[in-house]
């Protein structure tokens, strides 16, 4: 519900005003907004009462009340932030150190809000406690399927079948096996295939199938239906019989518990309960239970299912084959969507016309939109019955049309004032199977405990369609692709705008509509369309924006109209121009991201980050690519946790530990001066070693690798932060002996060495070093021979690229190496290395119980060579 998000947003807004060191609240201003803040706390708990109600209850009236509460909160927040905007003198070059803020004119608005919320709370509680049973009843008994062909999921079918047969070793038990996954992924289809399998039927003589559904029949009636199927309608004893009970589409733990208790134990026999449900959240706590997430179909399975449903027993016509592959790929492996698209295709009188199929593949007609609309009613309940704290983050993820880093999603939700639960993305992905995630290479075999384990995440396109429709209806944000999307009905009152066509701001009619209907109260401006390299002005009267993400829109110069947006917390844009010194007027800014149009270094006067950046005490994340950083003598940024992309001299880097003492992620391009030598470079590392970093990325912008250059070979000369988890180095030219210092870092998991970060023909790794390293990349190196020895006990992924001289990774017979560890899967990637390295890779053998994947390619010869294999 959006009311919960509205409460969270307003509380964060008030808290920011109260805690802002630049504000001096006059008169009774503090008491007014404190009163509102305190009134919101019990409202949060009232809204969360809904989380404990049954999904079998109708929420129609409660949802309507939620919208009324949200509108009242947003109205007060608009008044508060508009008043703040008028009182902050952003028209001047610089803001005064202290700004007097008078909010006493909001007193009547606050009183009106109190009265509205108090009235609504009572009505809300009453409606929640008296929600009627929804309709229609969704339970039915018995198996109504046919022995039809199941396409895909053969691996999971085999796994589930093996497990069910294994459980026969425990007679007298009731065992639960759960299949969970997002709506339409194929849970019921897989359960039907198991239920119909001849081996399963032979072993489990007594079977029962019940589709429970979101609105089930009375538990006693379902229990009788199960027993009737197991006893085959007669007073037959179950002693010594193996029983399989399928409970399909279960929504509540309480319903499952009652049904589970009603299923009798069988003396000298096994009772297996096969459960399907949409999420994992409560399966994990079931005693004697296991669970398995049903995966999405791969591209080959998707293609087969699409063609099966469109062409039946006939194969796909050759002229449609490539188009069918593209259409199947656009379905992203969700069987429900594949079937919906196939259903529309098969009924079209043009279903053999390549031109029509091309229109579908390129989304130039309504086929996919119609398919999304058809399946939305199946998907929507999964959103509607989410906990309050997850709904707005889930809706927000609908703005992203592609894979996005979790850290970016978190930063943007924080800027919106909607982030208060560090676990919400993990819950949506793992517990509710609603967010697709791509693992970082190092984490491919990890347990999914933390959001940081994901490289990127996104919504399936069908879920994105649901979220965008719901968000637009709730006035949370509106997606704009064509001019027709900017109608008055669509835009009025929208709090966020998401453009997927950057040309729209170049159309006067579009700009006028934005200015008239939503610019005054919009909080976010996002642009995720194709990159547009020609500047288009965005000055349409925005006043209250909290976040601007327009990296896909190029600006020649920094758009000065942004400097009047005093509520701005997140700013990301593409611009080769200078950052104005007046950037410090954005005193609320938390995230500043600025990318150049082209990453080309020119021989001209360097471009600098203005020194006024150090006056922006709220900054937590700075990502400015290609500009040089200089430090201020009198100001520190204590809140800054991320600084990446900037260029800096050794002198500047040496000052950073004092200027940004709480930094966690540091990525700097080091600009070496003619007089700098390796001693200066090592002293720079010594200064950085005093920071409590978890990620460090350092590269030389102008590396000159001097082969045979002498270093004082003392591993202790290289010092690094003790708690590092990730280390990226490029262009240093250190001798391999210095790796001994890195090998002692106890928490290091990821190490990437590029562009002769270390040089020399041989690297002999010190024994028992790199105790927790899981990912190692060496790219562009003159390394000839590497002796890993008894090190790298946790290495999972080794990548070596463009190591043209690499001949051998010495593993002496009888000597333990990283291949002899107890790791489920070890992956090795060799790209453009010496052909002798490919020979070495082809001879590798993993230890017993492990899996080894190798992909090696070389273009040394006229005919490129590629080796791929997997060994157990």
Secondary structure, 3 states (H helix, E strand, C coil): CHHHHHHHHHHHHHHHHHHCCCEEECCCHHHHHHHHHHHHHHHHHHHHHHHHCCCCECCHHHHHHHHHHHHHHHHHHHHHHHHHHHHCCCCCCCCCCCEEECCHHHHHHHHHHHHHHHHHHHHHHHHHHCCCECCCCCCEECCCCCCCCCCCCHHHHHHHHHHHHHHHHCCCCEEEEEEECCCCCCHHHHHHHHHHCHHHHHHCCEEEEEECCCCCCCHHHHHHHHHHHHCCCCCCCCCCCCEEEEEECCCCHHHHHHHHHHCCCCCCCCEEEEEEECCCCCHHHCCCEEEEECCCCCHHHHHHHHHHHHHCCCCCCHHHHHHHHHHHHHCCCCHHHHHHHHHHHHHCCCCCCHHHHHHHHCCCCCHHHHHHHHHHHHHHHHHHCCCHHHHHHHHHHHHCCCCECHHHHHHHHHHHCCCCCCCHHHHHHHHCCCCEEEECHHHCCCCCCCHHHEEEEECCHHHHHHHHHHHHHCCCCEEECCHHHHCHHHHCCCCEEEECCHHHHHCHHHHHHHHHHCCCCCCEEEECCCCECCCCCCCCCCCCCCEEEEEEEEECCCCHHHHHCCCCCEEEEEECCCCCHHHHHCCCCCEEEEECCCCCCCCCCCCECCHHHHHCCCCCEEEECCCECCCCCCCCCCCCCEEEEEEEEHHHHHHHHHHCCCCCEEEEEEECCCCCCHHHHHHHHHHHCCCCCCEEEEEECCCCCCCCCCCCCCHHHCCCCCCCCEEEEECCCEEHHHHHHHHCCCCCCEEEEECCCEECCEEECCCCCCCCCCEEEEECCCCCEEECCCCCCCCCEEEEECCCCCCEECCCCCCCCHHHCCCCEEEEEEECCCHHHHHHHHCCCCCCCCEEEEEEEECCCCCCEEEEEEEC
